[in-house]
Amino acid sequence: MVRERSEKQLAVTQIRSMIGHPVRTRQVLRGLGLGKLHRTVVCPDTPEIRGMIARVSHLVEVKEV
């Protein structure tokens, strides 16, 4: 199975704290490269990343780059 390389990228910014959230939620934020408030990471727009963002959508803000 061959996947096309996604040229789009997403800027993901953590806007809420992970204090009081389950361990799985913290692990997803760490997997995205986040952990402190107002930090922004640029990720490729893939289904895997979209799924991770959906899991923590209440803690992050997403913009297309």
Phi, psi and omega in degrees: 000124182252129177257144175284145177285124181281124178275339181284150177227157181240136173262116183249124181240130177280123183245348179228154183285153177266005178297131178086001179262157181299160181302320180300322179294318177297321180295323178294316178299317178296322179296329177280349181092017180254173178171339178236150182297145176064019172273143180237136174235150177253123183238152174292150181274085179242161177301326180294314179293319178300321178294320178295319179295321179298326181290331181240029185299335180282351182248348186233163174237136185238136175227144175279138181256000000 
